[in-house]
C-alpha cells in the first residue's frame, strides 16, 4: 500500500503529465484556431462563456465536491449525484434554450441565438460524466484522468481545426466543446468500475445539501470572477475588443492552469487525509510544501509568458491579434498567483468550511466589480490592470482565514513564495536586458525562452532549492524503473 507522501508525489507526477500534455495540445490547437478565426469569432464565443460556465456550476450543484470530501463515499452517493446532475441539466438547458434570444438582444448580436443553443448542449452532455469524474478524483486515478483528457482534447481539437479550415467560423468552437464533453463522458465510464443504477434515492443529496449549496455559490462566484471582464467588454466594446481580451485571458488561464491543474488533482484528497489524522502541524507542512511547489513553477512560467507575449502573439497568431498583447501581459502578473488561490480553496474546503470559501469569493467579486467600475473612465487597459492588481492583493484575505483554520502564518507563506518570485523577476529582467539587441522576433522568442529557462534552473540549483532536488530525484527514479 502507498502512503500519503507516495500518493501525493505520484499524483503530482501524473497531474503534471496531464496538465503539461493538455496545455501543449491546447497551445497547438489554440494557435491553429487563432490563425483561422477572427477576433470577432472569438468575441461571440466569449460573450456566451459566462452562461455556459454558470450552467455547468448549476448542473453539479457542488455535490461532486461533497463526494470528494467524504471519507468513504458509497455507490448510492455517486448514483444520487449522477441522476440529480442529469435532471438539473435538462431543466437548465431548457431555460437557456428559451433565453437565447434575450442573450442575443442584450449583446446586440443576433447570431448568438443559434450559437448559444448549440454551445449549451455541451454542459448537458457533460452532466453524464460528473459522478465518474468525482470517483476518479476521490480515488486519485490521475493516470486515467490524464489519458481521458488527452484523448478528448485531441479529438475535439482536430474537429475544431477541420471545421475552421472549412470556413465554419465560430461554429467550429461550439462543436469543439460538444465533442470534448462527449469523449470525456465516454472515457470516464471506460475506466471507472462504478456504474449508475436506475434508482432515484436522493437521500445523499439531502444529507450534503448545505455543504453543497455553499460550494455551488462559490463556484458561481468564481465563474463570475473569471468571466466578469469578458461579459462587461462584450456589452461595452463589442465583439472585436471582447475577442482580443478573451484570447489574452485564454492564454493566461491556460498557462496558470498547467500548475493549478496538477495541484487540484491532489490537494483536496491529500488535505482531507491529513485532517482526518488530527495533526494540525502535518496539515501546515503539507500546505507549505504545496505552496512552494506552486511558486516554484508558477512565477517563472507566468512572468516568462509576460516577457515573450508580444513575440508569441505575433508569431503564433499573426498581427491581427496584436491588441491582445498588453492585456495578456497584465493578466500574467496576477496569473502567477492563481495556483495559490487553488491551494487556499482546497485547504478551506478540506476543513469543511465551504461557508468561508463562499463568502471569500462573494467579497472578492463584489469588491472587484467596484474596482473595475472605478477605472471605467480610464479605459480598457486600466480596467484590466485594476483587475489583476486586486486579484493579487485579495490573497491576503484568503491567508487570514487559512491561519485561523490550521495556524499557517503569513511570514511562513512569504518565506515560501518570495524566493521563487524574486528569482523569476530577476531572471526575466536579465533576459530582457540581454536580448534587447535582437530585432528579429523569430530569433528573439526562442532565445528568450532558452535563456530564461537556463538562468532559472541555474539559480535554483545554486540555491539548493529542495523542490527542484525532489523533482529531479523523482524523475530520475521513474527513468530507472523503466530501464
Helices and strands as residue ranges (DSSP letters): H 4-36, H 39-60, H 63-69, H 75-107, H 112-119, H 121-126, G 127-129, H 130-138, H 142-165, H 171-191, H 203-207, H 209-236, H 239-276, H 280-317, G 319-324, H 325-350, H 354-374, G 376-378, H 380-393, H 395-406, H 410-434, H 441-462, H 466-482
